[in-house]
Amino acid sequence: MKVMASFAGPEAEAWASLTGALGLKEVRVGQRWSSPAGAPKFSGVVEYSTENPYDALLRVDQPGPGIAALGAFNCGGPSMVALGFYLYGDQAPATVARETPLWEAWFQKHFPAGSAEGGEG
């Protein structure tokens, strides 16, 4: 499952908006983390995080076992923010079917088309 949105500002602002909205702004490698209220259930341990380029990798146990990759990048115009889940196990297809609409709605709320503010966060 992958969700993406455009962001009218530079990559650094897109990254700050994404990590702020997910409560990941101050989380460091090795730390356990859970999504804040208002976001779909998402938790795990930060395995990798960098701001050059702007991306992170988390080992997740919610919404199911797997990994999540998130990042902000320039597309030759607007910046983009993205979150991809790679879930494992027999329940992965059902989890993806259930969670995809939740994450799509969350991205639409926090990153309305062309917004430099990134919506609520």
RAUR-V879384 format. One record per residue. RES is the residue in one letter. PSI is psi in degrees with one decimal (none if undefined). Layout:
BEGIN
RES,PSI  RES,PSI
END
This chain:
BEGIN
M,131.2  K,134.5  V,141.4  M,157.8  A,151.2  S,158.7  F,123.3  A,-17.2  G,-177.3  P,164.8  E,-42.5  A,-41.4  E,-38.5  A,-44.9  W,-44.8  A,-39.8  S,-45.3  L,-50.7  T,-33.0  G,-45.3  A,-29.5  L,-0.2  G,23.4  L,1.4  K,-41.7  E,6.1  V,137.7  R,164.0  V,134.0  G,-14.3  Q,144.4  R,147.1  W,150.3  S,147.7  S,150.1  P,168.0  A,140.9  G,-13.3  A,153.1  P,154.3  K,128.3  F,119.6  S,158.4  G,-153.9  V,134.7  V,120.4  E,-29.0  Y,140.0  S,133.8  T,156.6  E,15.1  N,80.8  P,175.3  Y,93.8  D,165.0  A,155.9  L,129.5  L,138.1  R,117.0  V,150.3  D,-15.1  Q,131.7  P,-4.8  G,172.4  P,135.5  G,-154.2  I,157.2  A,135.0  A,132.7  L,153.0  G,171.2  A,138.0  F,159.6  N,136.3  C,29.5  G,22.6  G,-110.7  P,154.7  S,164.0  M,149.4  V,144.7  A,149.8  L,122.1  G,132.5  F,137.4  Y,95.4  L,150.5  Y,162.0  G,172.5  D,-29.6  Q,-5.2  A,-47.7  P,-40.9  A,-37.9  T,-43.9  V,-44.1  A,-38.1  R,-41.2  E,-28.9  T,-50.0  P,-32.2  L,-45.1  W,-36.3  E,-43.4  A,-41.2  W,-46.0  F,-41.6  Q,-38.1  K,-44.6  H,-21.5  F,66.3  P,149.2  A,120.9  G,10.3  S,131.4  A,-12.0  E,-25.6  G,12.8  G,-159.3  E,151.1  G,none
END
